[in-house]
């Protein structure tokens, strides 16, 4: 793979070179075999290695975290050292990214090393390749990975000296980051530039609406990027909105708010529905699927909810119908979040005919009187702040999709004065 990395960029290699120098020397050799530049950052507090050139030693990493290597060593607190060094590596890595000198990032580690690598990689925005070869790759690392586009490669054996197995898995990591860096460089070349990027949130229960909206938006020349409102999807969407990736938001499915309120399994955390308002990105918000809270199999439903109205969406997904009090709270929360948006950048659409596929006439969750509590709370919370448009249609009616796209197009057509400037990269 000759010339896989642009000449002015480097593959950043992260790890504990003090205890795993032999492994990283092998990785360094693989990465630089085609002439690509490797930028090595050591966060091992016990020392370094002379097996390859190290660009940033651990002392500088500790300093970037506001600490010192001597202090971390004297404290004898491994957990604190891991946290500090991961934070320092993130600071240094962000500086490299901001300077435009990063083609990709790769790290390796066991328990502590993996934590530091993943923490540092959180500073790298979407689209710059990130690979972590880890002894924990087959475990649940969702909290550490978060919404970042990090590829995990199982090391199979411990990273503690080269052997016939580790050479193969380290080779996988090297091949992955080199190939991804080459693909990323090619993708940055000339391409058809869409009219703009639109984020849209969806669920199985709102698929008909989202599909229709996506078709209409693409016909208008927009690139449409859907996010599954399953917790991770919502967090990822919020992260990319905060990173100025989108020109507009069509937030059809805000169900993650209900899971956050009621302890469901699809919560996206307390910051869901915050980024667009913070950044001034034009957004149309719909209370899609706020009629439901998500749990796994029926036996996973908390005991205090067992007497509620439940629906088996699939053998592994159980939905609980929200009640009037929960809807009043959810309406107030939605209004509070959307109401903080700059003037002229947000609108809320209320599908009076129903919030989901199963909240339709004849559907198990169809309860207009419960939805009325939600709608009233939204209206009250947004009075005089953000325009609320009410439609008698069901959320999955094609005419409602047309209305949603029309409203968003109107917001996008307004002058951008007052909004934070977006990079649109």
TORKOL-4160 file (C-alpha; in steps of 0.2 Angstrom, whole numbers, padded with zeros to 4 digits, m for minus):
425
<pt num="1" X="0000" Y="0000" Z="0000"/>
<pt num="2" X="0012" Y="0013" Z="m0006"/>
<pt num="3" X="0009" Y="0031" Z="m0001"/>
<pt num="4" X="m0006" Y="0026" Z="0009"/>
<pt num="5" X="m0003" Y="0041" Z="0021"/>
<pt num="6" X="m0002" Y="0059" Z="0015"/>
<pt num="7" X="0015" Y="0066" Z="0016"/>
<pt num="8" X="0010" Y="0080" Z="0028"/>
<pt num="9" X="0001" Y="0069" Z="0040"/>
<pt num="10" X="0006" Y="0055" Z="0051"/>
<pt num="11" X="m0002" Y="0039" Z="0059"/>
<pt num="12" X="m0001" Y="0043" Z="0078"/>
<pt num="13" X="0003" Y="0027" Z="0089"/>
<pt num="14" X="m0002" Y="0028" Z="0107"/>
<pt num="15" X="0003" Y="0016" Z="0121"/>
<pt num="16" X="0014" Y="0011" Z="0136"/>
<pt num="17" X="0031" Y="0010" Z="0128"/>
<pt num="18" X="0038" Y="0006" Z="0145"/>
<pt num="19" X="0031" Y="m0011" Z="0147"/>
<pt num="20" X="0026" Y="m0016" Z="0129"/>
<pt num="21" X="0041" Y="m0009" Z="0120"/>
<pt num="22" X="0044" Y="m0024" Z="0110"/>
<pt num="23" X="0026" Y="m0025" Z="0104"/>
<pt num="24" X="0025" Y="m0007" Z="0099"/>
<pt num="25" X="0042" Y="m0008" Z="0090"/>
<pt num="26" X="0034" Y="m0022" Z="0079"/>
<pt num="27" X="0019" Y="m0011" Z="0076"/>
<pt num="28" X="0030" Y="0004" Z="0072"/>
<pt num="29" X="0039" Y="m0006" Z="0059"/>
<pt num="30" X="0023" Y="m0012" Z="0051"/>
<pt num="31" X="0016" Y="0006" Z="0050"/>
<pt num="32" X="0032" Y="0014" Z="0043"/>
<pt num="33" X="0036" Y="0000" Z="0031"/>
<pt num="34" X="0029" Y="0009" Z="0016"/>
<pt num="35" X="0037" Y="0026" Z="0021"/>
<pt num="36" X="0022" Y="0032" Z="0031"/>
<pt num="37" X="0027" Y="0044" Z="0045"/>
<pt num="38" X="0023" Y="0037" Z="0063"/>
<pt num="39" X="0021" Y="0049" Z="0077"/>
<pt num="40" X="0023" Y="0040" Z="0094"/>
<pt num="41" X="0016" Y="0045" Z="0110"/>
<pt num="42" X="0021" Y="0036" Z="0126"/>
<pt num="43" X="0010" Y="0036" Z="0141"/>
<pt num="44" X="0019" Y="0023" Z="0151"/>
<pt num="45" X="0024" Y="0031" Z="0168"/>
<pt num="46" X="0038" Y="0019" Z="0171"/>
<pt num="47" X="0050" Y="0024" Z="0157"/>
<pt num="48" X="0051" Y="0023" Z="0138"/>
<pt num="49" X="0060" Y="0013" Z="0125"/>
<pt num="50" X="0075" Y="0015" Z="0113"/>
<pt num="51" X="0068" Y="0002" Z="0100"/>
<pt num="52" X="0060" Y="0016" Z="0090"/>
<pt num="53" X="0059" Y="0035" Z="0090"/>
<pt num="54" X="0047" Y="0042" Z="0103"/>
<pt num="55" X="0040" Y="0059" Z="0098"/>
<pt num="56" X="0031" Y="0063" Z="0115"/>
<pt num="57" X="0037" Y="0055" Z="0131"/>
<pt num="58" X="0027" Y="0052" Z="0146"/>
<pt num="59" X="0033" Y="0067" Z="0155"/>
<pt num="60" X="0025" Y="0079" Z="0142"/>
<pt num="61" X="0009" Y="0068" Z="0143"/>
<pt num="62" X="0008" Y="0071" Z="0162"/>
<pt num="63" X="0011" Y="0089" Z="0160"/>
<pt num="64" X="m0003" Y="0091" Z="0147"/>
<pt num="65" X="m0015" Y="0084" Z="0160"/>
<pt num="66" X="m0009" Y="0097" Z="0173"/>
<pt num="67" X="0002" Y="0084" Z="0183"/>
<pt num="68" X="0019" Y="0078" Z="0183"/>
<pt num="69" X="0027" Y="0061" Z="0181"/>
<pt num="70" X="0036" Y="0062" Z="0197"/>
<pt num="71" X="0020" Y="0065" Z="0206"/>
<pt num="72" X="0010" Y="0051" Z="0198"/>
<pt num="73" X="0024" Y="0039" Z="0202"/>
<pt num="74" X="0026" Y="0045" Z="0220"/>
<pt num="75" X="0007" Y="0043" Z="0223"/>
<pt num="76" X="0007" Y="0025" Z="0219"/>
<pt num="77" X="m0011" Y="0026" Z="0213"/>
<pt num="78" X="m0013" Y="0016" Z="0197"/>
<pt num="79" X="m0031" Y="0021" Z="0194"/>
<pt num="80" X="m0027" Y="0040" Z="0195"/>
<pt num="81" X="m0011" Y="0038" Z="0184"/>
<pt num="82" X="m0021" Y="0029" Z="0171"/>
<pt num="83" X="m0035" Y="0043" Z="0171"/>
<pt num="84" X="m0022" Y="0057" Z="0171"/>
<pt num="85" X="m0011" Y="0050" Z="0157"/>
<pt num="86" X="m0027" Y="0046" Z="0146"/>
<pt num="87" X="m0032" Y="0064" Z="0149"/>
<pt num="88" X="m0015" Y="0071" Z="0144"/>
<pt num="89" X="m0014" Y="0061" Z="0129"/>
<pt num="90" X="m0031" Y="0067" Z="0123"/>
<pt num="91" X="m0025" Y="0085" Z="0125"/>
<pt num="92" X="m0009" Y="0082" Z="0115"/>
<pt num="93" X="m0019" Y="0072" Z="0102"/>
<pt num="94" X="m0032" Y="0086" Z="0100"/>
<pt num="95" X="m0018" Y="0098" Z="0096"/>
<pt num="96" X="m0011" Y="0087" Z="0083"/>
<pt num="97" X="m0029" Y="0085" Z="0075"/>
<pt num="98" X="m0031" Y="0104" Z="0076"/>
<pt num="99" X="m0015" Y="0106" Z="0066"/>
<pt num="100" X="m0021" Y="0095" Z="0052"/>
<pt num="101" X="m0007" Y="0082" Z="0054"/>
<pt num="102" X="m0016" Y="0066" Z="0059"/>
<pt num="103" X="m0020" Y="0053" Z="0046"/>
<pt num="104" X="m0026" Y="0041" Z="0059"/>
<pt num="105" X="m0023" Y="0035" Z="0076"/>
<pt num="106" X="m0019" Y="0017" Z="0083"/>
<pt num="107" X="m0016" Y="0011" Z="0101"/>
<pt num="108" X="m0014" Y="m0005" Z="0110"/>
<pt num="109" X="m0016" Y="m0011" Z="0128"/>
<pt num="110" X="m0023" Y="m0022" Z="0141"/>
<pt num="111" X="m0035" Y="m0015" Z="0154"/>
<pt num="112" X="m0026" Y="0001" Z="0159"/>
<pt num="113" X="m0019" Y="0004" Z="0142"/>
<pt num="114" X="m0036" Y="0002" Z="0133"/>
<pt num="115" X="m0043" Y="0015" Z="0145"/>
<pt num="116" X="m0030" Y="0027" Z="0141"/>
<pt num="117" X="m0031" Y="0024" Z="0122"/>
<pt num="118" X="m0050" Y="0026" Z="0121"/>
<pt num="119" X="m0050" Y="0041" Z="0132"/>
<pt num="120" X="m0037" Y="0049" Z="0121"/>
<pt num="121" X="m0047" Y="0044" Z="0105"/>
<pt num="122" X="m0062" Y="0054" Z="0111"/>
<pt num="123" X="m0052" Y="0070" Z="0106"/>
<pt num="124" X="m0052" Y="0064" Z="0088"/>
<pt num="125" X="m0067" Y="0069" Z="0078"/>
<pt num="126" X="m0078" Y="0058" Z="0067"/>
<pt num="127" X="m0070" Y="0053" Z="0050"/>
<pt num="128" X="m0052" Y="0052" Z="0056"/>
<pt num="129" X="m0048" Y="0033" Z="0057"/>
<pt num="130" X="m0046" Y="0026" Z="0075"/>
<pt num="131" X="m0040" Y="0008" Z="0079"/>
<pt num="132" X="m0037" Y="0000" Z="0096"/>
<pt num="133" X="m0030" Y="m0017" Z="0098"/>
<pt num="134" X="m0035" Y="m0023" Z="0115"/>
<pt num="135" X="m0036" Y="m0038" Z="0127"/>
<pt num="136" X="m0054" Y="m0031" Z="0131"/>
<pt num="137" X="m0060" Y="m0029" Z="0113"/>
<pt num="138" X="m0073" Y="m0043" Z="0116"/>
<pt num="139" X="m0080" Y="m0036" Z="0132"/>
<pt num="140" X="m0093" Y="m0022" Z="0134"/>
<pt num="141" X="m0083" Y="m0006" Z="0130"/>
<pt num="142" X="m0098" Y="0004" Z="0125"/>
<pt num="143" X="m0095" Y="0017" Z="0139"/>
<pt num="144" X="m0077" Y="0020" Z="0135"/>
<pt num="145" X="m0080" Y="0020" Z="0116"/>
<pt num="146" X="m0096" Y="0031" Z="0118"/>
<pt num="147" X="m0101" Y="0038" Z="0101"/>
<pt num="148" X="m0084" Y="0038" Z="0093"/>
<pt num="149" X="m0080" Y="0029" Z="0077"/>
<pt num="150" X="m0067" Y="0018" Z="0085"/>
<pt num="151" X="m0063" Y="0000" Z="0078"/>
<pt num="152" X="m0058" Y="m0013" Z="0091"/>
<pt num="153" X="m0047" Y="m0027" Z="0086"/>
<pt num="154" X="m0046" Y="m0042" Z="0099"/>
<pt num="155" X="m0028" Y="m0045" Z="0103"/>
<pt num="156" X="m0033" Y="m0064" Z="0107"/>
<pt num="157" X="m0018" Y="m0065" Z="0118"/>
<pt num="158" X="m0011" Y="m0053" Z="0131"/>
<pt num="159" X="0000" Y="m0039" Z="0124"/>
<pt num="160" X="0016" Y="m0044" Z="0133"/>
<pt num="161" X="0030" Y="m0049" Z="0121"/>
<pt num="162" X="0029" Y="m0055" Z="0103"/>
<pt num="163" X="0023" Y="m0072" Z="0098"/>
<pt num="164" X="0015" Y="m0081" Z="0083"/>
<pt num="165" X="m0002" Y="m0075" Z="0088"/>
<pt num="166" X="0001" Y="m0057" Z="0093"/>
<pt num="167" X="0011" Y="m0054" Z="0077"/>
<pt num="168" X="m0005" Y="m0059" Z="0068"/>
<pt num="169" X="m0017" Y="m0048" Z="0078"/>
<pt num="170" X="m0005" Y="m0033" Z="0078"/>
<pt num="171" X="m0003" Y="m0035" Z="0060"/>
<pt num="172" X="m0022" Y="m0034" Z="0058"/>
<pt num="173" X="m0022" Y="m0018" Z="0068"/>
<pt num="174" X="m0008" Y="m0011" Z="0057"/>
<pt num="175" X="m0016" Y="m0016" Z="0041"/>
<pt num="176" X="m0033" Y="m0009" Z="0047"/>
<pt num="177" X="m0026" Y="0009" Z="0051"/>
<pt num="178" X="m0016" Y="0010" Z="0035"/>
<pt num="179" X="m0030" Y="0005" Z="0024"/>
<pt num="180" X="m0042" Y="0016" Z="0033"/>
<pt num="181" X="m0030" Y="0031" Z="0032"/>
<pt num="182" X="m0028" Y="0028" Z="0013"/>
<pt num="183" X="m0047" Y="0027" Z="0011"/>
<pt num="184" X="m0050" Y="0043" Z="0021"/>
<pt num="185" X="m0037" Y="0052" Z="0011"/>
<pt num="186" X="m0046" Y="0046" Z="m0005"/>
<pt num="187" X="m0063" Y="0051" Z="0002"/>
<pt num="188" X="m0057" Y="0069" Z="0005"/>
<pt num="189" X="m0054" Y="0071" Z="m0014"/>
<pt num="190" X="m0066" Y="0079" Z="m0026"/>
<pt num="191" X="m0084" Y="0073" Z="m0024"/>
<pt num="192" X="m0102" Y="0079" Z="m0027"/>
<pt num="193" X="m0106" Y="0092" Z="m0014"/>
<pt num="194" X="m0124" Y="0090" Z="m0008"/>
<pt num="195" X="m0135" Y="0105" Z="m0004"/>
<pt num="196" X="m0132" Y="0101" Z="0014"/>
<pt num="197" X="m0132" Y="0088" Z="0027"/>
<pt num="198" X="m0148" Y="0083" Z="0037"/>
<pt num="199" X="m0148" Y="0072" Z="0052"/>
<pt num="200" X="m0164" Y="0063" Z="0055"/>
<pt num="201" X="m0169" Y="0051" Z="0070"/>
<pt num="202" X="m0179" Y="0035" Z="0067"/>
<pt num="203" X="m0186" Y="0020" Z="0076"/>
<pt num="204" X="m0195" Y="0005" Z="0069"/>
<pt num="205" X="m0211" Y="0014" Z="0074"/>
<pt num="206" X="m0208" Y="0029" Z="0064"/>
<pt num="207" X="m0199" Y="0021" Z="0049"/>
<pt num="208" X="m0213" Y="0026" Z="0037"/>
<pt num="209" X="m0212" Y="0044" Z="0041"/>
<pt num="210" X="m0193" Y="0044" Z="0041"/>
<pt num="211" X="m0192" Y="0035" Z="0024"/>
<pt num="212" X="m0204" Y="0048" Z="0016"/>
<pt num="213" X="m0195" Y="0063" Z="0023"/>
<pt num="214" X="m0178" Y="0056" Z="0017"/>
<pt num="215" X="m0185" Y="0053" Z="0000"/>
<pt num="216" X="m0191" Y="0071" Z="m0001"/>
<pt num="217" X="m0175" Y="0079" Z="0006"/>
<pt num="218" X="m0164" Y="0069" Z="m0006"/>
<pt num="219" X="m0176" Y="0075" Z="m0020"/>
<pt num="220" X="m0171" Y="0093" Z="m0014"/>
<pt num="221" X="m0153" Y="0089" Z="m0015"/>
<pt num="222" X="m0149" Y="0086" Z="0003"/>
<pt num="223" X="m0139" Y="0072" Z="0010"/>
<pt num="224" X="m0149" Y="0063" Z="0024"/>
<pt num="225" X="m0141" Y="0054" Z="0038"/>
<pt num="226" X="m0152" Y="0043" Z="0049"/>
<pt num="227" X="m0149" Y="0039" Z="0067"/>
<pt num="228" X="m0157" Y="0024" Z="0076"/>
<pt num="229" X="m0165" Y="0032" Z="0092"/>
<pt num="230" X="m0158" Y="0018" Z="0103"/>
<pt num="231" X="m0148" Y="0028" Z="0115"/>
<pt num="232" X="m0131" Y="0026" Z="0106"/>
<pt num="233" X="m0139" Y="0033" Z="0090"/>
<pt num="234" X="m0145" Y="0048" Z="0099"/>
<pt num="235" X="m0129" Y="0052" Z="0108"/>
<pt num="236" X="m0120" Y="0050" Z="0092"/>
<pt num="237" X="m0131" Y="0062" Z="0083"/>
<pt num="238" X="m0129" Y="0075" Z="0097"/>
<pt num="239" X="m0110" Y="0073" Z="0096"/>
<pt num="240" X="m0110" Y="0076" Z="0077"/>
<pt num="241" X="m0122" Y="0091" Z="0079"/>
<pt num="242" X="m0110" Y="0098" Z="0092"/>
<pt num="243" X="m0096" Y="0095" Z="0080"/>
<pt num="244" X="m0105" Y="0106" Z="0067"/>
<pt num="245" X="m0107" Y="0091" Z="0055"/>
<pt num="246" X="m0125" Y="0095" Z="0050"/>
<pt num="247" X="m0135" Y="0110" Z="0041"/>
<pt num="248" X="m0152" Y="0105" Z="0048"/>
<pt num="249" X="m0160" Y="0092" Z="0060"/>
<pt num="250" X="m0176" Y="0083" Z="0057"/>
<pt num="251" X="m0179" Y="0075" Z="0075"/>
<pt num="252" X="m0193" Y="0064" Z="0071"/>
<pt num="253" X="m0190" Y="0052" Z="0085"/>
<pt num="254" X="m0187" Y="0059" Z="0102"/>
<pt num="255" X="m0191" Y="0043" Z="0112"/>
<pt num="256" X="m0175" Y="0043" Z="0120"/>
<pt num="257" X="m0181" Y="0056" Z="0132"/>
<pt num="258" X="m0194" Y="0044" Z="0138"/>
<pt num="259" X="m0181" Y="0031" Z="0142"/>
<pt num="260" X="m0171" Y="0043" Z="0151"/>
<pt num="261" X="m0186" Y="0048" Z="0162"/>
<pt num="262" X="m0192" Y="0030" Z="0166"/>
<pt num="263" X="m0176" Y="0020" Z="0166"/>
<pt num="264" X="m0178" Y="0012" Z="0149"/>
<pt num="265" X="m0164" Y="0004" Z="0139"/>
<pt num="266" X="m0163" Y="0017" Z="0125"/>
<pt num="267" X="m0159" Y="0032" Z="0135"/>
<pt num="268" X="m0146" Y="0044" Z="0126"/>
<pt num="269" X="m0143" Y="0053" Z="0143"/>
<pt num="270" X="m0148" Y="0070" Z="0149"/>
<pt num="271" X="m0140" Y="0080" Z="0135"/>
<pt num="272" X="m0152" Y="0073" Z="0121"/>
<pt num="273" X="m0160" Y="0087" Z="0111"/>
<pt num="274" X="m0148" Y="0100" Z="0117"/>
<pt num="275" X="m0134" Y="0101" Z="0104"/>
<pt num="276" X="m0145" Y="0109" Z="0090"/>
<pt num="277" X="m0151" Y="0123" Z="0101"/>
<pt num="278" X="m0134" Y="0126" Z="0108"/>
<pt num="279" X="m0126" Y="0128" Z="0091"/>
<pt num="280" X="m0141" Y="0137" Z="0083"/>
<pt num="281" X="m0143" Y="0123" Z="0070"/>
<pt num="282" X="m0160" Y="0124" Z="0061"/>
<pt num="283" X="m0171" Y="0110" Z="0069"/>
<pt num="284" X="m0189" Y="0103" Z="0067"/>
<pt num="285" X="m0193" Y="0093" Z="0082"/>
<pt num="286" X="m0207" Y="0080" Z="0083"/>
<pt num="287" X="m0212" Y="0070" Z="0099"/>
<pt num="288" X="m0211" Y="0054" Z="0089"/>
<pt num="289" X="m0213" Y="0038" Z="0100"/>
<pt num="290" X="m0214" Y="0047" Z="0116"/>
<pt num="291" X="m0229" Y="0035" Z="0119"/>
<pt num="292" X="m0216" Y="0022" Z="0124"/>
<pt num="293" X="m0202" Y="0016" Z="0135"/>
<pt num="294" X="m0190" Y="0002" Z="0129"/>
<pt num="295" X="m0185" Y="m0013" Z="0139"/>
<pt num="296" X="m0177" Y="m0029" Z="0133"/>
<pt num="297" X="m0186" Y="m0046" Z="0136"/>
<pt num="298" X="m0202" Y="m0046" Z="0147"/>
<pt num="299" X="m0193" Y="m0052" Z="0162"/>
<pt num="300" X="m0181" Y="m0037" Z="0161"/>
<pt num="301" X="m0196" Y="m0025" Z="0164"/>
<pt num="302" X="m0194" Y="m0017" Z="0182"/>
<pt num="303" X="m0206" Y="m0025" Z="0194"/>
<pt num="304" X="m0214" Y="m0008" Z="0197"/>
<pt num="305" X="m0219" Y="m0007" Z="0179"/>
<pt num="306" X="m0226" Y="m0025" Z="0177"/>
<pt num="307" X="m0244" Y="m0019" Z="0179"/>
<pt num="308" X="m0242" Y="m0006" Z="0165"/>
<pt num="309" X="m0248" Y="m0008" Z="0147"/>
<pt num="310" X="m0234" Y="m0018" Z="0139"/>
<pt num="311" X="m0231" Y="m0023" Z="0120"/>
<pt num="312" X="m0219" Y="m0036" Z="0114"/>
<pt num="313" X="m0211" Y="m0028" Z="0099"/>
<pt num="314" X="m0200" Y="m0043" Z="0097"/>
<pt num="315" X="m0194" Y="m0057" Z="0108"/>
<pt num="316" X="m0180" Y="m0046" Z="0115"/>
<pt num="317" X="m0189" Y="m0029" Z="0115"/>
<pt num="318" X="m0203" Y="m0025" Z="0126"/>
<pt num="319" X="m0212" Y="m0008" Z="0125"/>
<pt num="320" X="m0221" Y="0001" Z="0139"/>
<pt num="321" X="m0235" Y="0014" Z="0136"/>
<pt num="322" X="m0231" Y="0031" Z="0144"/>
<pt num="323" X="m0245" Y="0038" Z="0155"/>
<pt num="324" X="m0252" Y="0055" Z="0157"/>
<pt num="325" X="m0240" Y="0061" Z="0171"/>
<pt num="326" X="m0225" Y="0055" Z="0161"/>
<pt num="327" X="m0231" Y="0064" Z="0146"/>
<pt num="328" X="m0233" Y="0080" Z="0155"/>
<pt num="329" X="m0215" Y="0079" Z="0161"/>
<pt num="330" X="m0209" Y="0074" Z="0144"/>
<pt num="331" X="m0218" Y="0089" Z="0136"/>
<pt num="332" X="m0210" Y="0101" Z="0148"/>
<pt num="333" X="m0193" Y="0094" Z="0145"/>
<pt num="334" X="m0195" Y="0095" Z="0126"/>
<pt num="335" X="m0201" Y="0112" Z="0128"/>
<pt num="336" X="m0187" Y="0117" Z="0139"/>
<pt num="337" X="m0173" Y="0110" Z="0128"/>
<pt num="338" X="m0180" Y="0117" Z="0111"/>
<pt num="339" X="m0185" Y="0133" Z="0119"/>
<pt num="340" X="m0167" Y="0138" Z="0122"/>
<pt num="341" X="m0164" Y="0138" Z="0103"/>
<pt num="342" X="m0159" Y="0155" Z="0095"/>
<pt num="343" X="m0174" Y="0164" Z="0087"/>
<pt num="344" X="m0180" Y="0157" Z="0071"/>
<pt num="345" X="m0170" Y="0141" Z="0071"/>
<pt num="346" X="m0182" Y="0129" Z="0079"/>
<pt num="347" X="m0200" Y="0123" Z="0076"/>
<pt num="348" X="m0210" Y="0109" Z="0084"/>
<pt num="349" X="m0223" Y="0098" Z="0075"/>
<pt num="350" X="m0237" Y="0089" Z="0084"/>
<pt num="351" X="m0245" Y="0074" Z="0075"/>
<pt num="352" X="m0261" Y="0074" Z="0084"/>
<pt num="353" X="m0266" Y="0058" Z="0075"/>
<pt num="354" X="m0253" Y="0048" Z="0084"/>
<pt num="355" X="m0235" Y="0047" Z="0089"/>
<pt num="356" X="m0230" Y="0029" Z="0083"/>
<pt num="357" X="m0235" Y="0015" Z="0072"/>
<pt num="358" X="m0244" Y="0007" Z="0087"/>
<pt num="359" X="m0252" Y="0023" Z="0093"/>
<pt num="360" X="m0264" Y="0024" Z="0079"/>
<pt num="361" X="m0283" Y="0020" Z="0079"/>
<pt num="362" X="m0285" Y="0002" Z="0083"/>
<pt num="363" X="m0267" Y="0001" Z="0089"/>
<pt num="364" X="m0263" Y="m0005" Z="0107"/>
<pt num="365" X="m0255" Y="0011" Z="0112"/>
<pt num="366" X="m0268" Y="0023" Z="0104"/>
<pt num="367" X="m0273" Y="0034" Z="0118"/>
<pt num="368" X="m0277" Y="0052" Z="0113"/>
<pt num="369" X="m0281" Y="0057" Z="0130"/>
<pt num="370" X="m0263" Y="0053" Z="0136"/>
<pt num="371" X="m0256" Y="0062" Z="0121"/>
<pt num="372" X="m0266" Y="0077" Z="0125"/>
<pt num="373" X="m0256" Y="0079" Z="0141"/>
<pt num="374" X="m0240" Y="0079" Z="0131"/>
<pt num="375" X="m0246" Y="0091" Z="0118"/>
<pt num="376" X="m0253" Y="0103" Z="0131"/>
<pt num="377" X="m0237" Y="0103" Z="0141"/>
<pt num="378" X="m0227" Y="0107" Z="0125"/>
<pt num="379" X="m0238" Y="0121" Z="0120"/>
<pt num="380" X="m0238" Y="0128" Z="0138"/>
<pt num="381" X="m0219" Y="0127" Z="0139"/>
<pt num="382" X="m0215" Y="0135" Z="0122"/>
<pt num="383" X="m0228" Y="0148" Z="0122"/>
<pt num="384" X="m0221" Y="0164" Z="0115"/>
<pt num="385" X="m0204" Y="0156" Z="0112"/>
<pt num="386" X="m0204" Y="0143" Z="0098"/>
<pt num="387" X="m0218" Y="0141" Z="0085"/>
<pt num="388" X="m0228" Y="0125" Z="0087"/>
<pt num="389" X="m0237" Y="0118" Z="0072"/>
<pt num="390" X="m0251" Y="0106" Z="0075"/>
<pt num="391" X="m0257" Y="0093" Z="0062"/>
<pt num="392" X="m0272" Y="0082" Z="0063"/>
<pt num="393" X="m0262" Y="0068" Z="0054"/>
<pt num="394" X="m0253" Y="0053" Z="0061"/>
<pt num="395" X="m0234" Y="0053" Z="0062"/>
<pt num="396" X="m0233" Y="0040" Z="0048"/>
<pt num="397" X="m0245" Y="0049" Z="0036"/>
<pt num="398" X="m0235" Y="0054" Z="0020"/>
<pt num="399" X="m0243" Y="0071" Z="0021"/>
<pt num="400" X="m0236" Y="0073" Z="0039"/>
<pt num="401" X="m0219" Y="0069" Z="0031"/>
<pt num="402" X="m0221" Y="0082" Z="0018"/>
<pt num="403" X="m0226" Y="0095" Z="0031"/>
<pt num="404" X="m0210" Y="0091" Z="0041"/>
<pt num="405" X="m0199" Y="0093" Z="0026"/>
<pt num="406" X="m0208" Y="0109" Z="0021"/>
<pt num="407" X="m0206" Y="0117" Z="0038"/>
<pt num="408" X="m0187" Y="0112" Z="0039"/>
<pt num="409" X="m0184" Y="0119" Z="0022"/>
<pt num="410" X="m0192" Y="0135" Z="0028"/>
<pt num="411" X="m0180" Y="0136" Z="0042"/>
<pt num="412" X="m0165" Y="0132" Z="0031"/>
<pt num="413" X="m0170" Y="0146" Z="0019"/>
<pt num="414" X="m0169" Y="0159" Z="0033"/>
<pt num="415" X="m0153" Y="0170" Z="0034"/>
<pt num="416" X="m0140" Y="0162" Z="0045"/>
<pt num="417" X="m0137" Y="0178" Z="0055"/>
<pt num="418" X="m0136" Y="0174" Z="0074"/>
<pt num="419" X="m0131" Y="0156" Z="0072"/>
<pt num="420" X="m0114" Y="0149" Z="0076"/>
<pt num="421" X="m0104" Y="0147" Z="0060"/>
<pt num="422" X="m0104" Y="0128" Z="0055"/>
<pt num="423" X="m0089" Y="0121" Z="0046"/>
<pt num="424" X="m0099" Y="0109" Z="0035"/>
<pt num="425" X="m0084" Y="0097" Z="0034"/>
